[in-house]
Amino acid sequence: MLPESDTLPPMTAPAGLPLTMRRATPADRDAVLAISAHYENNWLPYVIDGVLRDRRGGLYVAEWREDDRPGRVVAVAHAAVKGDEAWLEAMRVDPGFVGRGVATALTVWMMERCRENGCRWVGLATEVTNAPVHRLIGGRLGFREMGRWVWFDDISDFEAFSTELGPDAAPDAPPGAGPDAAPDAAPDAPPGAGPDAAPDAARVSRGSPEDVPEVWDFLNGRKAAGLVRPEGLVGQAVSPWRLEKLTRARLSRHARAGRLFVSRERPGGAGTPVDGFALLSLFPKSSFVPGGPGWASLFYLEGDAPATGALLAAVLREIRACGRIGVLILSLPGTQAKRLPAVTRSGWPPGGQAMEAVIYQKDLGESLPE
Ligand SMILES: CC(C)(COP(=O)(O)OP(=O)(O)OC[C@H]1O[C@@H](n2cnc3c(N)ncnc32)[C@H](O)[C@@H]1OP(=O)(O)O)[C@@H](O)C(=O)NCCC(=O)NCCS
């Protein structure tokens, strides 16, 4: 049983600021939302009721209290805790109080709470352009940069591959496979060419728990070769915006739930080398609009071409077969996001929607800043 950190007394900031840090209560709701509304990417209103109930992690606030005046909530942040890992998110400081050390004090205090609650490490994802957070987290608080993560949001165009397969696009195509030929008449076409049919799509099958040892070895081989960065993370199946550790147990759970797709060098079962895998979850009913279209989340993809093209083709076919999916979200390690254009038609995933974040991590066994 974990200690209930809300039974702990509130704590005064060590830096001599007139700050008290404590767990947020429903009475803080309006103050918290007012702070959050000052900033773009204001998603806290959608989740605040859930995070206010979160007892494993928690929504925390910093209250500024000078002299005898009533305290004023000036900052908020959420620690999302799963297993022994904590992710800090939704850190927001009242614009009238920025630059005074409030975020630093609240972050250190939250890391202490996470450590007391049994967490071994804490992570944070922030946009590559967010200079203050890079200074705070990567600089003063000594988090380690693990790499970049990329999300492509709201993809509604499910034709990832070129439909114009002609002599120019496929120099090795046999005679007769000109612009008028059916796409599947070009057996040597490059991977990813042809509408939703990478030529070797047969190499992809839905993974089962029996596939997990080979997939795990494949992933570890990629990590050892320096091909995966950040290492060892994955999107969450129901919430691709949140990351968690990609453990073997989690991979097995995804396989049992039918979310694992495996590419092998040649069609065939175990014993045929694995050369890629993907994790996909489908939500045929909208999570946001009653009766609205469902959504899909491709929350991991690993491998080089041609495996990546075949996996993507298989995943998109699955989405179309479901018939009720309106949008797709991609959540990928930066290393894999860079490989994607090599197997898709140009401009896919549609540009302008990507968000690239730097992933930071700190081991809570290390000493924390004063
Ligand atoms: C980012 C944010 C949390 C920082 O809060 P804060 O209370 O001002 O932070 P602190 O005073 O503790 O300062 C932290 C560091 O950021 C630096 N910083 C603060 N504002 C900055 C700015 N506009 N540009 C560059 N650096 C800045 C500070 O100088 C300090 O670095 P230093 O110790 O090397 O001097 C706050 O600006 C905010 O709420 N931003 C909008 C929401 C957001 O981006 N949240 C983070 C999501 S991951």
The ligand as a MOL file (V3000), in Angstrom:
LIG
                    3D

  0  0  0     0  0            999 V3000
M  V30 BEGIN CTAB
M  V30 COUNTS 48 50 0 0 0
M  V30 BEGIN ATOM
M  V30 1 C 7.7540 27.0870 -18.1910 0
M  V30 2 C 7.1980 27.5940 -16.8750 0
M  V30 3 C 6.5360 26.4170 -16.1680 0
M  V30 4 C 8.3620 28.1400 -16.0490 0
M  V30 5 O 7.8280 28.5940 -14.8090 0
M  V30 6 P 8.6740 29.6150 -13.8670 0
M  V30 7 O 8.0570 29.5870 -12.5130 0
M  V30 8 O 8.7990 30.8860 -14.5470 0
M  V30 9 O 10.0770 28.8900 -13.8260 0
M  V30 10 P 11.2550 29.2550 -12.8300 0
M  V30 11 O 11.1070 30.6550 -12.3410 0
M  V30 12 O 11.3430 28.1930 -11.8000 0
M  V30 13 O 12.4870 29.2160 -13.8310 0
M  V30 14 C 12.8990 28.0850 -14.4730 0
M  V30 15 C 13.9640 28.4280 -15.5100 0
M  V30 16 O 13.3120 28.8830 -16.6930 0
M  V30 17 C 13.8910 30.1300 -17.0930 0
M  V30 18 N 12.8650 30.8960 -17.7350 0
M  V30 19 C 11.6780 31.3210 -17.2240 0
M  V30 20 N 11.0020 32.0020 -18.1760 0
M  V30 21 C 11.7790 31.9950 -19.2920 0
M  V30 22 C 11.6320 32.5130 -20.6060 0
M  V30 23 N 10.5440 33.1750 -20.9840 0
M  V30 24 N 12.6290 32.2830 -21.4840 0
M  V30 25 C 13.7420 31.6120 -21.1550 0
M  V30 26 N 13.9370 31.0840 -19.9180 0
M  V30 27 C 12.9750 31.2960 -19.0100 0
M  V30 28 C 14.3470 30.7490 -15.8030 0
M  V30 29 O 15.3350 31.7370 -16.0650 0
M  V30 30 C 14.9110 29.5570 -15.0670 0
M  V30 31 O 16.1980 29.2240 -15.5550 0
M  V30 32 P 17.4960 29.5880 -14.6680 0
M  V30 33 O 17.2960 28.8930 -13.3670 0
M  V30 34 O 18.5980 28.9920 -15.4680 0
M  V30 35 O 17.5040 31.0620 -14.5700 0
M  V30 36 C 6.1560 28.7220 -17.1010 0
M  V30 37 O 6.7360 29.7160 -17.9110 0
M  V30 38 C 4.8870 28.2720 -17.7650 0
M  V30 39 O 3.8860 28.0020 -17.0820 0
M  V30 40 N 4.9070 28.1470 -19.1110 0
M  V30 41 C 3.7550 27.7720 -19.9170 0
M  V30 42 C 3.3620 26.3250 -19.8020 0
M  V30 43 C 4.4710 25.3620 -20.1090 0
M  V30 44 O 5.1760 25.4890 -21.0800 0
M  V30 45 N 4.5930 24.3290 -19.2520 0
M  V30 46 C 5.5670 23.2910 -19.3780 0
M  V30 47 C 4.9890 22.0980 -20.0460 0
M  V30 48 S 6.1820 20.7750 -20.1050 0
M  V30 END ATOM
M  V30 BEGIN BOND
M  V30 1 1 1 2
M  V30 2 1 2 3
M  V30 3 1 2 4
M  V30 4 1 2 36
M  V30 5 1 4 5
M  V30 6 1 5 6
M  V30 7 2 6 7
M  V30 8 1 6 8
M  V30 9 1 6 9
M  V30 10 1 9 10
M  V30 11 2 10 11
M  V30 12 1 10 12
M  V30 13 1 10 13
M  V30 14 1 13 14
M  V30 15 1 14 15
M  V30 16 1 15 16
M  V30 17 1 15 30
M  V30 18 1 16 17
M  V30 19 1 17 18
M  V30 20 1 17 28
M  V30 21 1 18 19
M  V30 22 1 18 27
M  V30 23 2 19 20
M  V30 24 1 20 21
M  V30 25 1 21 22
M  V30 26 2 21 27
M  V30 27 1 22 23
M  V30 28 2 22 24
M  V30 29 1 24 25
M  V30 30 2 25 26
M  V30 31 1 26 27
M  V30 32 1 28 29
M  V30 33 1 28 30
M  V30 34 1 30 31
M  V30 35 1 31 32
M  V30 36 2 32 33
M  V30 37 1 32 34
M  V30 38 1 32 35
M  V30 39 1 36 37
M  V30 40 1 36 38
M  V30 41 2 38 39
M  V30 42 1 38 40
M  V30 43 1 40 41
M  V30 44 1 41 42
M  V30 45 1 42 43
M  V30 46 2 43 44
M  V30 47 1 43 45
M  V30 48 1 45 46
M  V30 49 1 46 47
M  V30 50 1 47 48
M  V30 END BOND
M  V30 END CTAB
M  END
